[in-house]
């Protein structure tokens, strides 16, 4: 039996769910839909949502559907955040409306358009805080920002997640073998 799948999902006040072909979760931060695969059913009892499966053939989808539903409930009630740091001399970021501008050591500044549902706040030009209600979209935007200049293995300069552990490589030594 799936340990994750059988955990009940508590519904905070202000969150409404509609169960049909897909699960629609509505809350103060927005609305999200979660697909319900065949063999999986959802039951709402009071302010608790339970995920059930028809047979053991649907074990993997059982845990997946419960995790997606729990993320949707948490997203519309509290939201998610992802933090990035920019490391390197002269590397910085600015945001104006829905466009983030990165200066990352290239010959040109990089303009990054933020999708709807994702907000960006920048502290001290090098600490970025992304927030939104859709966890999957938020993670993808953060990964795209990190891909603009991944931390290099020798100096660790670039865009990284806050708290990300990086392995630094040793550079080559100066004296040649004669």
N, C-alpha and C positions, 0 to 999 in steps of 0.2 A: 504494500500500500504506500502511496506517495505521502511522505511526511509533510511536504509543503502543501500538496493538494488538499489534504483533509483539514488544514488549519482554517478556522472561520475568519472572515474579513469583517472587522467592526466598521460600521458606517457612522462617521461623525455627524453631528447635527448640521443641517443645511445641505447635505448630500442626498440626492435622489437618484435612484437607479430604475431603468426600464429594461426588462428582460424580454427579448423577442428573437429575431434572427441573429441579432448581435446585442451586446450589453451596452446601453447608453448611460453614462455616468455624468450627472450635472451637479455642479457645485458653485461656490462663490467665485472661483478662479476661471471657470469655463466649462466646456462640455467635451468629453472624450468618448470614443466608441471602441469597444473591444470585440473582436470576432469570436464567436462561439463555435468551435468545431463540432462535427458529428460525434455523438457518443458522450458528449459533455453536457451537463445541465446545471443551471444555477437556481438556487432557491433563496428567497428572502424571508427571514423570520424576524419580525420586529426591526431592529437596527443591526442585524447580523446577516451577512451574505455567505452562503455555503456553496461550494463547488462539488458536484457529484459526477461520477463516471459510470457508464453502462457496464463496461467489462474491463478486464486487465489489459486488453489490447490498446486501450486508450490511456495507459498509465503516464506516458510522457506528456501527452496533451493536457492531462489533468493538472499536473504541477505548473505547466506553462500558462494555462488559462487562468489559474488562481493567481500567479505572479503578475500577469498583465492586468488583471482586474484590481489587485491590491495597489499596483502602481497608479492606475487610473483614479482610484478613490483617494489616494494620498495626494496625487497631483492636483485634483480639482478642489481639495480642501486646504492643503498647506503649500503645495508647489514644491519644486526642486531647485537646487542651486548647484553650480559647477564653478570652480575657481581655477584660474590660470595665472601663471607668473611669466613675465617676460624678463629674461636675463641676458645682459650684454650691453656694452657701452654704446649709447646712441639708439638703442632699441626702445621703442615706445608705441603707444596706441592712443588714439583719440576717438570719440564717438560724437556724431551729430545726427540726431534723430535716429533713423534706421540704418545709417551707414557708419561702420567702424573703419578707421584709417590706421594702418599699421606701417611703421617705419622699422624695417628689420634688416638693414644693411645691404639691401639691393639698390640698384640705381634709380628706383622709382618707389613711391609709396604704394601700398596695396590697399585697395578699397574692398571692404567685405560687407555685403548686404545682409542684414539680419532678417530672418523670416518672421512672419507674424507669430506671436505667442512666445517669442524669446526676447528678453530685455537684457541690456548690458550696462553695467556700471563700472567705471574705471577709477581706481584709487592710485594716486601718485604716478600716473602714466604707465605703470608696469604691473599692476595687480588688477586682473579682470574678474568680475563676478557676473556670471550668466545666470539668469533665473527664468523659469517658465513652468507651465503645468504639464507639458508632455515630456516625459522622461526620455523617450527614444529620440525625439527631435532635439532636445537639449544636448544629449550626449553626442549626437551627430554634428551639431554646430560646434561644440567644443573640440571634437576631433578634427574638423575642417580647419579651425583656427590654429590648432597645434601643428597641422600639416603645412602651414604657411612657412614655418621655419622650425623643424624638429631640433631638439637639443643635440648638438654635435658631440661625438664621444670623447673628444680631446679637451675641449674647453667648457663643455656643457652650456654653451650659449644657445639661446633660442626660446621658443615658447613651450612651456611645460605645465602640467597640472600641478596645483599646489600640493606639496607633500609627496610628489612622485620621486621614487628612489631611482637614481641614475647611476650607471656604472661608468666610471671615468677610465679611459685607456691611458696608458703611459706612452708618451711621445718618443720619437727616436732620439738617441744620444748624439752629441756633437762630434766626438772623436771617431774618425774612420779607422779601419784596421790596416795599418801599413807594416 
